[in-house]
């Protein structure tokens, strides 16, 4: 009888030890699982931080030059959309469609140049400070200039129209209005408009001042 009691006690003790080991094993597995889950979350967070930032509007000529050719083209179209909206009172959707740009891209990149009207629609402000890379005649041919606002960009556009008018008709009336005018680039350089009829005629005859080249941007 005593032997049976000892055996029973021994079995009970052994069962208790097995139960404790099982509990420890379960606890270790849970702890390990939590650790792995935490590591996984850390890796995901790191991967999110490593994702490239969304493209933003260039503010300097240097920032513009660092953009890929495709990004420069997209930015140029965005500025054209804003100018078109302002000049022809077009909606964001209409102007974006004309230049093949997603309206959401224009709304994001050119946010500072847009405002909401009384009906909640986005319209172009009277002026903007979006950087623009434009082409205009220089003493040795076409030159690229970077201006920081729509006012100077508009002046270059009117000058280009005056040059085309002169090349088509020989009329210098509009061209002469730019004799003393100049623009200031984003890097502070002052550029005077080329209004010498003889030089413009020479460049025009060489095909340098075609409509396509002047409005390439």
N, C-alpha and C positions, 0 to 999 in steps of 0.2 A: 504493500500500500504506500509506504514512504517513497519507494523507488518510483512509483507511478506519479506521485506528487512532484518529485524532483524533475522527472522527465517533462511533465506538463509545464512546470515553471521555466525549464530550459527552453522549451518550444515557444512559450510566451515571450521570453526575453529576446529570442532570435527573431520572432515576428516583429517585435518592437523596433529592433535594430534595422530590419529591412524597411519598415515603414519610414523611419527617420531618413535612411539613405534615399528612399524614393522622394520624400519631401524635399531634401536638399537638392536632388537632381532636378526636380521640377522647378525649384526656385532658381537654380543656376541657368536652366534653359530659358526661363522668363527674363532673367537679367540679361542673358546673351541676346535674346530676341530684341529687347529694348535697346541694347547697345547697337545692334545691327541697324535697327530702325532709325536711331539717331544719326548714325554714320550715313545712312542712305539719304536722310533729310538734309544733312550737311552738304553731301555731294550735289544734291539737286539745287540747293541754294547757291552753291559755288558756280554751278553751270549756268544758272540764271544771271548771276552777276557777270559772267564771262561773255554773255551775249552782246553783240555790238549795239551801240546806242542808235536810236532812230536818227536819220539824217536831219540836220537843222539848217536854217538859212545861213549862207555865207555872209560875213560882215566885212571882210577885207579881200583885197585882190589876192593875197597869199592863200587865204582859205579857199577862195574860188579855184585857184590854180591847182590846189591839192585834190580837188574832186575828180572823180573819174570822168571820162568823156561823156558817158551816159548821164551821170549826175549833173554835169554842167548843162547838157541839153535840156534835162528836165527842169532845172532851175530857170534857164532862159525862157522856157515855155510858161512857167509859172508867172514870171514878171510880165510876159506878153498878155497873159490872161487878165491880170490886174489892170494893165494899161487899156486893154480892149473894153473891159467893164466900165472904166472911167470915161473913156472917150465916146463910146456908143451906147452907154447906159444899158449894157447887156446884163443878164443875170449870170450868176456864177456858173450855172449849169450850161448855159448857151456858150459863153466865152471859153469854158474848159473844153467843151466838145469841139470847138473850132480849132483848138491847138492840140487836141488829143491828149489831154491831161485829166486825171481823176479829180473831180471837184474837191474831194476830201483832202487830196495832196495839196491843192492850192490853199484851202482853208487852214491847213496845218502850217505850211511853210510861209505863207504870206499873211499870217494872222494879224500882224501889226498894221497891214495896209487895208484891212477890211473892218467894217462895222455893221451892226444890225440896224435895219430901218424900222419904221413904226410897225411893220407887219412881221418883224422877226427874221427877215431875209438878209443874207449877207450882201453888202454892196461895197464898192470901192470908196475909200476916203478921197477927199479932194486932192491930197498929196500923200506920198509915202516915202519912206527911207529905205527902200529895198535896193540892195546892190545890183548894178547892171553892168555887164560887159558889152560894150558897143563898138561898132566899127565906123570910122570917119576918115576922110581924106587928110593926108599929111603932106609935107613938102616932098617926101620921097615915095609917096604911094599910100595905100591904106594903112591905118594904125588902129590898134585896139586900145580902148580907153575904159577905165572902170570908174563909174560915178556912183555916188551913194544915195541919190534920191531921184524921184520922178521928175522934178522940176528941171534938172540938168539933162536928164534923159530925153525929156520932151523937147528941149532946146536943140539937142543934137538931131532929133527926128525932123524938126522944122528946117534945120540947116541942110540935112540930106535932101529934103524935098526941094529946097532952093537950088541946090547943085543940079539935081535932075531937071528942074525947070530950065536952068541955064543951058545945060547940054542939049536939051530938046529944041529950044527956041532961040537961044542966044540972048535972051532977056536977062539982064543983070540987076534989074530993079530989086527983086527980093533978096538976091545974093548980097547986095551992098549993105543991107541991114545988119549983116553979121561981121562987117569990117572990123569993128572995135570990140566985138564980143569975144568972150573966152569962157572956158570951163575949168573947174578944179577937180582933179582926179582924187580917188580915195587916199593916195599916198602924198597928196599935197602939191602935185605938179600942175602948173598952169599951162593950158594949151589954148592957143588962139586958133580961130577958125580960118582955114585957107580960103581966101576969096579972090585970089589972083586969077582972072579969066584965062590968061595964056597958059598957066600951069594946069588949071583944071581941064582946059581943052586938050592939052598934051596927054594927060592921064586918061581922059575920056577916050581919045583916039586909040590909046594903047589897050583899051578894054578894062582898065583898072577900076573905073567908076561905074560899072554896070549896076542896074537896079538890084540884081541878085547879090552882088558883092557888098553893096552898101547896107543891105538889110539882112545880111547873113546871120546876124545875131537876133 
